[in-house]
Amino acid sequence: SIKLLTMTHLKGHLSESLAMTYLLKKGNLVFKTIHDTGCVDLVAIDKRGKVHLYDVKTSLNYAKGKKKGRKINRALTPLQKKLKVELLMVDLEEERCWIVKHGRREESLETTKK
């Protein structure tokens, strides 16, 4: 059989879909970049007209070792920091999204369910 998507790619696509739903429900206009690799996954324009650049990341826990069960920390690249990209984290199991700015959560968890 032909394997079209790896589990990692599937999770990435699901996370981006949930992130778009999250941003749309908050009243943003949302645009997806055409590149699969790059420093920005989504561009959003909020209700005030401010443009936001997002890197969407699936929230994962360490599977083994001393850190088993703890969240894997995600960091922005130097270019992303320069561009003021924000991390938009997605928990696929809970269907929750949150935005991380400057290394700390700035918005409370919100579910995409409803």
DRENTOR-946687 format. One line per field, with one value per residue (C-alpha): residue number from 1; y, z, x; residue in three letters. Coordinates in pm, whole numbers, always signed. Each point is the difference from the previous one (the first is absolute). Example, Ala and Ser with C-alpha at 12.3 -4.5 7.8 and 13.67 -1.06 7.14 Angstrom:
<sites>
num c(1,2)
c2 c(-450,+344)
c3 c(+780,-66)
c1 c(+1230,+137)
residuo c(ALA,SER)
</sites>
This chain:
<sites>
num c(1,2,3,4,5,6,7,8,9,10,11,12,13,14,15,16,17,18,19,20,21,22,23,24,25,26,27,28,29,30,31,32,33,34,35,36,37,38,39,40,41,42,43,44,45,46,47,48,49,50,51,52,53,54,55,56,57,58,59,60,61,62,63,64,65,66,67,68,69,70,71,72,73,74,75,76,77,78,79,80,81,82,83,84,85,86,87,88,89,90,91,92,93,94,95,96,97,98,99,100,101,102,103,104,105,106,107,108,109,110,111,112,113,114)
c2 c(+0,+359,+208,+350,+168,-87,+29,+308,+170,-96,+149,+316,+39,-66,+255,+265,-67,+38,+313,+155,-85,+156,+323,+19,-41,+297,+211,+2,-18,-297,-78,-315,+22,-208,-133,-319,+116,+347,+225,+83,-239,+239,+372,+153,+346,+72,+214,+314,-58,-117,-267,-305,-262,-348,-311,-286,-272,-318,-21,-322,-168,-178,-375,-126,+96,+233,+242,-266,+146,+363,+241,+45,+366,+176,+295,+254,+27,+326,+91,-67,+222,+277,-29,-12,-338,-143,-369,-135,-325,-273,-290,-251,-226,+281,+199,+312,+284,+276,+269,+29,+335,+60,-348,+14,-76,+322,-128,-254,-334,+7,-303,-20,-227,+149)
c3 c(+0,-57,+309,-82,+334,+295,+344,+63,-316,+81,+351,-150,-244,+275,+227,-273,-64,+370,+21,-294,+164,+328,-173,-213,+309,+155,-299,-194,-374,-46,-282,-40,-153,-310,+126,+206,+150,+122,+301,-24,-34,+29,-43,+179,+6,+322,+47,+52,-324,+164,-193,+194,-121,+152,+10,+86,+226,+127,+378,+85,+310,+37,-49,+205,+211,+298,-155,-87,+12,+6,-283,-268,-2,-336,-90,-280,-240,-15,-325,+157,+294,-240,-187,+330,-81,+274,+89,-29,+195,-66,+227,-236,+276,+181,-320,+168,-130,+166,-105,+150,-14,+129,+153,+209,-58,-58,-72,+199,-154,-228,-149,-366,+88,+9)
c1 c(+0,+107,+62,-118,+66,+216,-162,+217,-128,-359,+29,+149,-290,-255,+170,-6,-371,-83,+216,-187,-335,+121,+106,-316,-222,+184,-108,+328,+53,+235,+241,+209,+345,+67,+333,+15,+328,+72,-16,-374,-295,-293,-58,-298,-152,-187,-313,+213,+190,+323,+193,+123,+248,-35,+212,-237,+142,-160,+29,+183,+137,+332,-59,+294,+296,+23,-247,-262,-350,+117,-81,+265,+105,-22,+220,+1,+292,+198,-181,-340,+92,+106,-331,-197,-150,-222,-27,-351,-4,-255,-94,-160,-135,-182,-65,+137,+214,+199,+244,+347,+177,+351,+21,-316,-365,-189,-346,-190,-84,-299,-161,-87,-293,-351)
residuo c(SER,ILE,LYS,LEU,LEU,THR,MET,THR,HIS,LEU,LYS,GLY,HIS,LEU,SER,GLU,SER,LEU,ALA,MET,THR,TYR,LEU,LEU,LYS,LYS,GLY,ASN,LEU,VAL,PHE,LYS,THR,ILE,HIS,ASP,THR,GLY,CYS,VAL,ASP,LEU,VAL,ALA,ILE,ASP,LYS,ARG,GLY,LYS,VAL,HIS,LEU,TYR,ASP,VAL,LYS,THR,SER,LEU,ASN,TYR,ALA,LYS,GLY,LYS,LYS,LYS,GLY,ARG,LYS,ILE,ASN,ARG,ALA,LEU,THR,PRO,LEU,GLN,LYS,LYS,LEU,LYS,VAL,GLU,LEU,LEU,MET,VAL,ASP,LEU,GLU,GLU,GLU,ARG,CYS,TRP,ILE,VAL,LYS,HIS,GLY,ARG,ARG,GLU,GLU,SER,LEU,GLU,THR,THR,LYS,LYS)
</sites>
